[in-house]
Amino acid sequence: MLKDGALDRRSFEAMATYVIERYFSRPNYLTVDGRPWFTVYDLANFIDGLGGVEAARDALDWFGERVRSAGFPGLHLDAVLWSSAVIPTSAESPLVVDWVRALGFDSGTSYVWVHHHDVGGSSFPTASMAELRESAFAEYERYAGLLDVDFHPNVTVGWDPSPRTDQSLEYVDGRYPWTSVWDQSPDEFAAAVRQAVDFVERWTPRFPVITVNAWNEWTEGSYLLPDTTHRLGYLEAIRDILGTH
């Protein structure tokens, strides 16, 4: 069972109060110019839960005021953008760029490469990681050109949600988690990290942020942590490339 994640205003205020008190004050929490970084994953669900774009903007303005009242200079709002919903509870909309502007977001980013590629209809168990990566980066170029704010690229380690399926059933292409699987070697991952660095160097965002999916997403096959197949390969790629920037 998957919860859609939509929050009404009361739940949103409770969540915002909690993260301000429990997370923003931590010394290792990401801030830019002293402003805590906060990312909204699903803009469509976020807007639906709060009752529309205007109500969502009012909620975010309230959030920013509470952050300033807590002693910060403000809040950095970041929005995840995509063109292809993967999880059934996620919503697709061509309005994401307009929403970034209307809701007052400070930047946009991506969560995972499969949000920019049709994950159905490919052969199981594996499909082309290069095709997936190029689809994502083509979208990144488009978003960077359309947005009034910076766009931060994502690098995805892999994609395999099959641990979330009934392993006794025959695989049939369908909706999440019955999707194709992408596996990426550390060398391929390193090439993707370099591509993300090139993107940042060309678009020169104010804050040179690159996101990675993910640290420990074991049940979706996307993790930087060492395993028995690739050992420390992904982490070494991060160290070797980003450690010099």
Short mmCIF file of the C-alpha atoms (twelve columns), coordinates in Angstrom:
data_MODEL
# 
_entry.id   MODEL 
# 
loop_
_atom_site.group_PDB 
_atom_site.id 
_atom_site.type_symbol 
_atom_site.label_atom_id 
_atom_site.label_alt_id 
_atom_site.label_comp_id 
_atom_site.label_asym_id 
_atom_site.label_seq_id 
_atom_site.Cartn_x 
_atom_site.Cartn_y 
_atom_site.Cartn_z 
_atom_site.pdbx_PDB_model_num 
ATOM 1   C CA . MET A 1   0.000  0.000   0.000   1 
ATOM 2   C CA . LEU A 2   1.365  3.421   -0.965  1 
ATOM 3   C CA . LYS A 3   0.215  6.616   0.720   1 
ATOM 4   C CA . ASP A 4   -0.141 9.517   -1.697  1 
ATOM 5   C CA . GLY A 5   1.780  11.888  0.589   1 
ATOM 6   C CA . ALA A 6   -0.626 14.817  0.267   1 
ATOM 7   C CA . LEU A 7   -0.814 17.068  3.351   1 
ATOM 8   C CA . ASP A 8   -3.545 19.463  4.402   1 
ATOM 9   C CA . ARG A 9   -2.613 22.791  5.998   1 
ATOM 10  C CA . ARG A 10  -2.757 21.474  9.565   1 
ATOM 11  C CA . SER A 11  -0.459 18.540  8.745   1 
ATOM 12  C CA . PHE A 12  1.862  20.790  6.740   1 
ATOM 13  C CA . GLU A 13  2.283  23.205  9.651   1 
ATOM 14  C CA . ALA A 14  2.977  20.311  12.024  1 
ATOM 15  C CA . MET A 15  5.606  18.946  9.635   1 
ATOM 16  C CA . ALA A 16  7.226  22.350  9.109   1 
ATOM 17  C CA . THR A 17  7.364  23.064  12.838  1 
ATOM 18  C CA . TYR A 18  8.941  19.664  13.441  1 
ATOM 19  C CA . VAL A 19  11.707 20.041  10.849  1 
ATOM 20  C CA . ILE A 20  12.531 23.583  11.993  1 
ATOM 21  C CA . GLU A 21  12.905 22.416  15.588  1 
ATOM 22  C CA . ARG A 22  14.525 19.010  14.996  1 
ATOM 23  C CA . TYR A 23  16.566 19.374  11.810  1 
ATOM 24  C CA . PHE A 24  17.296 22.925  10.714  1 
ATOM 25  C CA . SER A 25  19.136 23.623  13.959  1 
ATOM 26  C CA . ARG A 26  21.603 20.749  13.480  1 
ATOM 27  C CA . PRO A 27  25.139 21.862  12.599  1 
ATOM 28  C CA . ASN A 28  25.379 19.422  9.673   1 
ATOM 29  C CA . TYR A 29  22.097 20.457  8.039   1 
ATOM 30  C CA . LEU A 30  22.589 21.847  4.518   1 
ATOM 31  C CA . THR A 31  22.259 25.626  4.355   1 
ATOM 32  C CA . VAL A 32  23.022 28.149  1.599   1 
ATOM 33  C CA . ASP A 33  23.760 31.713  2.687   1 
ATOM 34  C CA . GLY A 34  22.560 30.588  6.112   1 
ATOM 35  C CA . ARG A 35  19.167 29.470  4.777   1 
ATOM 36  C CA . PRO A 36  18.127 25.843  5.394   1 
ATOM 37  C CA . TRP A 37  17.609 23.898  2.175   1 
ATOM 38  C CA . PHE A 38  14.189 22.232  1.917   1 
ATOM 39  C CA . THR A 39  13.069 20.157  -1.082  1 
ATOM 40  C CA . VAL A 40  9.471  19.356  -2.038  1 
ATOM 41  C CA . TYR A 41  9.333  15.999  -3.833  1 
ATOM 42  C CA . ASP A 42  5.884  15.888  -5.457  1 
ATOM 43  C CA . LEU A 43  4.577  19.316  -6.423  1 
ATOM 44  C CA . ALA A 44  1.258  18.007  -7.761  1 
ATOM 45  C CA . ASN A 45  0.415  16.149  -4.542  1 
ATOM 46  C CA . PHE A 46  1.661  19.077  -2.489  1 
ATOM 47  C CA . ILE A 47  -0.665 21.484  -4.293  1 
ATOM 48  C CA . ASP A 48  -3.611 19.078  -4.218  1 
ATOM 49  C CA . GLY A 49  -3.274 18.461  -0.497  1 
ATOM 50  C CA . LEU A 50  -3.251 22.155  0.345   1 
ATOM 51  C CA . GLY A 51  -6.134 23.008  -1.968  1 
ATOM 52  C CA . GLY A 52  -4.552 24.718  -4.965  1 
ATOM 53  C CA . VAL A 53  -1.601 26.837  -6.053  1 
ATOM 54  C CA . GLU A 54  -2.630 29.942  -4.111  1 
ATOM 55  C CA . ALA A 55  -3.136 27.972  -0.884  1 
ATOM 56  C CA . ALA A 56  0.176  26.187  -1.410  1 
ATOM 57  C CA . ARG A 57  1.983  29.515  -1.884  1 
ATOM 58  C CA . ASP A 58  0.407  30.821  1.331   1 
ATOM 59  C CA . ALA A 59  1.604  27.718  3.201   1 
ATOM 60  C CA . LEU A 60  5.157  28.137  1.898   1 
ATOM 61  C CA . ASP A 61  5.156  31.836  2.793   1 
ATOM 62  C CA . TRP A 62  4.069  30.867  6.316   1 
ATOM 63  C CA . PHE A 63  6.897  28.284  6.403   1 
ATOM 64  C CA . GLY A 64  9.447  30.939  5.452   1 
ATOM 65  C CA . GLU A 65  8.172  33.296  8.141   1 
ATOM 66  C CA . ARG A 66  8.490  30.574  10.774  1 
ATOM 67  C CA . VAL A 67  12.045 29.824  9.637   1 
ATOM 68  C CA . ARG A 68  12.985 33.496  9.958   1 
ATOM 69  C CA . SER A 69  11.343 33.630  13.389  1 
ATOM 70  C CA . ALA A 70  13.618 30.742  14.389  1 
ATOM 71  C CA . GLY A 71  16.641 32.959  13.708  1 
ATOM 72  C CA . PHE A 72  17.553 32.024  10.122  1 
ATOM 73  C CA . PRO A 73  17.856 34.607  7.323   1 
ATOM 74  C CA . GLY A 74  15.276 32.690  5.305   1 
ATOM 75  C CA . LEU A 75  14.417 29.367  3.665   1 
ATOM 76  C CA . HIS A 76  15.826 27.936  0.426   1 
ATOM 77  C CA . LEU A 77  12.975 26.115  -1.340  1 
ATOM 78  C CA . ASP A 78  13.926 23.478  -3.900  1 
ATOM 79  C CA . ALA A 79  11.462 21.609  -6.149  1 
ATOM 80  C CA . VAL A 80  11.824 18.151  -7.681  1 
ATOM 81  C CA . LEU A 81  10.776 18.198  -11.346 1 
ATOM 82  C CA . TRP A 82  9.883  15.322  -13.643 1 
ATOM 83  C CA . SER A 83  8.079  14.455  -16.851 1 
ATOM 84  C CA . SER A 84  7.321  10.784  -16.149 1 
ATOM 85  C CA . ALA A 85  5.750  9.660   -12.872 1 
ATOM 86  C CA . VAL A 86  6.965  6.248   -11.725 1 
ATOM 87  C CA . ILE A 87  5.208  5.531   -8.435  1 
ATOM 88  C CA . PRO A 88  1.409  5.262   -8.951  1 
ATOM 89  C CA . THR A 89  0.680  7.831   -6.246  1 
ATOM 90  C CA . SER A 90  2.869  10.421  -7.980  1 
ATOM 91  C CA . ALA A 91  1.201  12.852  -10.333 1 
ATOM 92  C CA . GLU A 92  2.368  14.067  -13.727 1 
ATOM 93  C CA . SER A 93  1.853  17.602  -14.912 1 
ATOM 94  C CA . PRO A 94  3.261  19.804  -17.662 1 
ATOM 95  C CA . LEU A 95  2.882  22.756  -15.281 1 
ATOM 96  C CA . VAL A 96  5.894  22.061  -13.063 1 
ATOM 97  C CA . VAL A 97  7.947  24.950  -14.459 1 
ATOM 98  C CA . ASP A 98  5.029  27.354  -13.946 1 
ATOM 99  C CA . TRP A 99  4.578  26.044  -10.414 1 
ATOM 100 C CA . VAL A 100 8.222  26.715  -9.546  1 
ATOM 101 C CA . ARG A 101 7.629  30.362  -10.404 1 
ATOM 102 C CA . ALA A 102 4.154  30.672  -8.844  1 
ATOM 103 C CA . LEU A 103 5.150  29.046  -5.557  1 
ATOM 104 C CA . GLY A 104 8.358  31.041  -5.128  1 
ATOM 105 C CA . PHE A 105 10.887 28.202  -5.299  1 
ATOM 106 C CA . ASP A 106 14.571 29.108  -5.323  1 
ATOM 107 C CA . SER A 107 15.783 26.144  -7.387  1 
ATOM 108 C CA . GLY A 108 14.759 22.961  -9.135  1 
ATOM 109 C CA . THR A 109 16.296 19.508  -9.180  1 
ATOM 110 C CA . SER A 110 15.687 15.866  -10.084 1 
ATOM 111 C CA . TYR A 111 15.168 12.905  -7.757  1 
ATOM 112 C CA . VAL A 112 16.003 9.939   -10.015 1 
ATOM 113 C CA . TRP A 113 16.698 9.356   -13.720 1 
ATOM 114 C CA . VAL A 114 13.632 7.162   -14.262 1 
ATOM 115 C CA . HIS A 115 11.490 10.272  -13.715 1 
ATOM 116 C CA . HIS A 116 12.662 11.383  -17.162 1 
ATOM 117 C CA . HIS A 117 12.254 8.168   -19.130 1 
ATOM 118 C CA . ASP A 118 9.504  5.650   -19.914 1 
ATOM 119 C CA . VAL A 119 10.440 2.709   -17.671 1 
ATOM 120 C CA . GLY A 120 7.947  0.294   -19.231 1 
ATOM 121 C CA . GLY A 121 8.239  -1.833  -22.321 1 
ATOM 122 C CA . SER A 122 11.932 -2.697  -21.984 1 
ATOM 123 C CA . SER A 123 13.440 -6.135  -21.643 1 
ATOM 124 C CA . PHE A 124 13.824 -7.558  -18.158 1 
ATOM 125 C CA . PRO A 125 16.071 -7.779  -16.217 1 
ATOM 126 C CA . THR A 126 18.272 -5.026  -17.618 1 
ATOM 127 C CA . ALA A 127 18.042 -2.092  -20.002 1 
ATOM 128 C CA . SER A 128 20.460 0.536   -21.260 1 
ATOM 129 C CA . MET A 129 21.796 2.746   -18.482 1 
ATOM 130 C CA . ALA A 130 23.328 5.097   -21.069 1 
ATOM 131 C CA . GLU A 131 19.899 5.632   -22.662 1 
ATOM 132 C CA . LEU A 132 18.392 6.346   -19.268 1 
ATOM 133 C CA . ARG A 133 21.164 8.804   -18.375 1 
ATOM 134 C CA . GLU A 134 20.925 10.680  -21.664 1 
ATOM 135 C CA . SER A 135 17.142 10.995  -21.347 1 
ATOM 136 C CA . ALA A 136 17.590 12.522  -17.909 1 
ATOM 137 C CA . PHE A 137 20.313 14.969  -18.922 1 
ATOM 138 C CA . ALA A 138 18.315 16.061  -21.965 1 
ATOM 139 C CA . GLU A 139 15.525 16.975  -19.542 1 
ATOM 140 C CA . TYR A 140 18.009 18.781  -17.292 1 
ATOM 141 C CA . GLU A 141 19.106 20.943  -20.201 1 
ATOM 142 C CA . ARG A 142 15.472 21.744  -20.974 1 
ATOM 143 C CA . TYR A 143 14.643 22.666  -17.385 1 
ATOM 144 C CA . ALA A 144 17.768 24.776  -17.000 1 
ATOM 145 C CA . GLY A 145 16.754 26.736  -20.075 1 
ATOM 146 C CA . LEU A 146 13.119 27.204  -19.007 1 
ATOM 147 C CA . LEU A 147 13.454 28.027  -15.311 1 
ATOM 148 C CA . ASP A 148 13.985 31.501  -13.875 1 
ATOM 149 C CA . VAL A 149 16.017 29.874  -11.082 1 
ATOM 150 C CA . ASP A 150 18.925 27.417  -10.997 1 
ATOM 151 C CA . PHE A 151 18.477 23.738  -11.810 1 
ATOM 152 C CA . HIS A 152 20.660 21.183  -10.010 1 
ATOM 153 C CA . PRO A 153 21.367 17.865  -11.798 1 
ATOM 154 C CA . ASN A 154 20.987 14.404  -10.299 1 
ATOM 155 C CA . VAL A 155 23.219 11.358  -10.704 1 
ATOM 156 C CA . THR A 156 21.452 8.025   -10.207 1 
ATOM 157 C CA . VAL A 157 23.380 4.932   -9.142  1 
ATOM 158 C CA . GLY A 158 20.911 2.354   -10.491 1 
ATOM 159 C CA . TRP A 159 17.284 1.303   -10.550 1 
ATOM 160 C CA . ASP A 160 15.820 -2.034  -9.429  1 
ATOM 161 C CA . PRO A 161 12.549 -2.039  -7.436  1 
ATOM 162 C CA . SER A 162 12.127 -5.828  -7.833  1 
ATOM 163 C CA . PRO A 163 12.770 -6.421  -4.079  1 
ATOM 164 C CA . ARG A 164 9.377  -4.755  -3.577  1 
ATOM 165 C CA . THR A 165 7.608  -7.384  -5.713  1 
ATOM 166 C CA . ASP A 166 6.389  -10.901 -4.964  1 
ATOM 167 C CA . GLN A 167 9.408  -12.943 -6.026  1 
ATOM 168 C CA . SER A 168 7.265  -16.016 -6.668  1 
ATOM 169 C CA . LEU A 169 5.430  -14.298 -9.535  1 
ATOM 170 C CA . GLU A 170 6.562  -14.172 -13.148 1 
ATOM 171 C CA . TYR A 171 7.831  -10.737 -14.187 1 
ATOM 172 C CA . VAL A 172 5.461  -8.766  -16.404 1 
ATOM 173 C CA . ASP A 173 6.168  -5.161  -17.481 1 
ATOM 174 C CA . GLY A 174 3.776  -2.787  -15.780 1 
ATOM 175 C CA . ARG A 175 3.474  -0.059  -13.199 1 
ATOM 176 C CA . TYR A 176 5.833  0.339   -10.259 1 
ATOM 177 C CA . PRO A 177 7.439  -1.801  -8.906  1 
ATOM 178 C CA . TRP A 178 7.053  -3.977  -12.035 1 
ATOM 179 C CA . THR A 179 9.449  -1.906  -14.110 1 
ATOM 180 C CA . SER A 180 12.613 -2.563  -16.011 1 
ATOM 181 C CA . VAL A 181 15.893 -2.720  -14.127 1 
ATOM 182 C CA . TRP A 182 19.008 -0.632  -14.740 1 
ATOM 183 C CA . ASP A 183 22.410 -1.592  -13.352 1 
ATOM 184 C CA . GLN A 184 25.411 0.701   -13.648 1 
ATOM 185 C CA . SER A 185 29.070 -0.114  -13.150 1 
ATOM 186 C CA . PRO A 186 31.223 2.231   -11.040 1 
ATOM 187 C CA . ASP A 187 32.973 3.349   -14.235 1 
ATOM 188 C CA . GLU A 188 29.629 4.261   -15.861 1 
ATOM 189 C CA . PHE A 189 28.603 6.020   -12.667 1 
ATOM 190 C CA . ALA A 190 31.869 7.985   -12.698 1 
ATOM 191 C CA . ALA A 191 31.149 9.108   -16.270 1 
ATOM 192 C CA . ALA A 192 27.725 10.322  -15.133 1 
ATOM 193 C CA . VAL A 193 29.246 12.267  -12.244 1 
ATOM 194 C CA . ARG A 194 31.605 13.961  -14.720 1 
ATOM 195 C CA . GLN A 195 28.623 14.772  -16.927 1 
ATOM 196 C CA . ALA A 196 26.881 16.386  -13.956 1 
ATOM 197 C CA . VAL A 197 30.005 18.403  -13.156 1 
ATOM 198 C CA . ASP A 198 30.132 19.576  -16.765 1 
ATOM 199 C CA . PHE A 199 26.467 20.597  -16.539 1 
ATOM 200 C CA . VAL A 200 27.133 22.663  -13.419 1 
ATOM 201 C CA . GLU A 201 30.209 24.288  -14.928 1 
ATOM 202 C CA . ARG A 202 28.280 25.291  -18.061 1 
ATOM 203 C CA . TRP A 203 25.125 26.578  -16.326 1 
ATOM 204 C CA . THR A 204 27.029 28.083  -13.345 1 
ATOM 205 C CA . PRO A 205 24.285 27.948  -10.686 1 
ATOM 206 C CA . ARG A 206 24.797 30.143  -7.665  1 
ATOM 207 C CA . PHE A 207 25.242 27.035  -5.506  1 
ATOM 208 C CA . PRO A 208 27.062 24.159  -7.315  1 
ATOM 209 C CA . VAL A 209 24.865 21.353  -5.975  1 
ATOM 210 C CA . ILE A 210 24.654 17.847  -7.485  1 
ATOM 211 C CA . THR A 211 22.234 15.355  -5.943  1 
ATOM 212 C CA . VAL A 212 22.747 11.590  -5.895  1 
ATOM 213 C CA . ASN A 213 20.123 8.861   -5.749  1 
ATOM 214 C CA . ALA A 214 20.850 7.437   -3.338  1 
ATOM 215 C CA . TRP A 215 22.842 6.712   -0.208  1 
ATOM 216 C CA . ASN A 216 20.958 3.571   0.872   1 
ATOM 217 C CA . GLU A 217 17.918 2.903   -1.364  1 
ATOM 218 C CA . TRP A 218 18.464 -0.850  -1.236  1 
ATOM 219 C CA . THR A 219 14.948 -1.871  -2.304  1 
ATOM 220 C CA . GLU A 220 15.152 0.301   -5.426  1 
ATOM 221 C CA . GLY A 221 18.663 -0.748  -6.403  1 
ATOM 222 C CA . SER A 222 20.194 2.717   -6.042  1 
ATOM 223 C CA . TYR A 223 22.779 3.057   -3.304  1 
ATOM 224 C CA . LEU A 224 26.274 4.429   -2.770  1 
ATOM 225 C CA . LEU A 225 26.985 2.141   0.165   1 
ATOM 226 C CA . PRO A 226 29.416 -0.727  -0.551  1 
ATOM 227 C CA . ASP A 227 28.079 -4.138  -1.564  1 
ATOM 228 C CA . THR A 228 29.618 -7.499  -2.427  1 
ATOM 229 C CA . THR A 229 29.539 -6.822  -6.203  1 
ATOM 230 C CA . HIS A 230 30.952 -3.323  -6.676  1 
ATOM 231 C CA . ARG A 231 32.556 -2.964  -3.243  1 
ATOM 232 C CA . LEU A 232 33.473 0.713   -2.681  1 
ATOM 233 C CA . GLY A 233 33.401 1.584   -6.380  1 
ATOM 234 C CA . TYR A 234 30.636 4.192   -6.311  1 
ATOM 235 C CA . LEU A 235 32.017 5.962   -3.258  1 
ATOM 236 C CA . GLU A 236 35.490 5.979   -4.774  1 
ATOM 237 C CA . ALA A 237 34.083 7.614   -7.912  1 
ATOM 238 C CA . ILE A 238 32.547 10.371  -5.780  1 
ATOM 239 C CA . ARG A 239 35.840 10.854  -3.947  1 
ATOM 240 C CA . ASP A 240 38.005 10.846  -7.055  1 
ATOM 241 C CA . ILE A 241 35.885 13.289  -9.057  1 
ATOM 242 C CA . LEU A 242 34.102 15.574  -6.594  1 
ATOM 243 C CA . GLY A 243 36.966 15.548  -4.141  1 
ATOM 244 C CA . THR A 244 38.966 17.651  -6.585  1 
ATOM 245 C CA . HIS A 245 36.290 20.359  -7.000  1 
# 
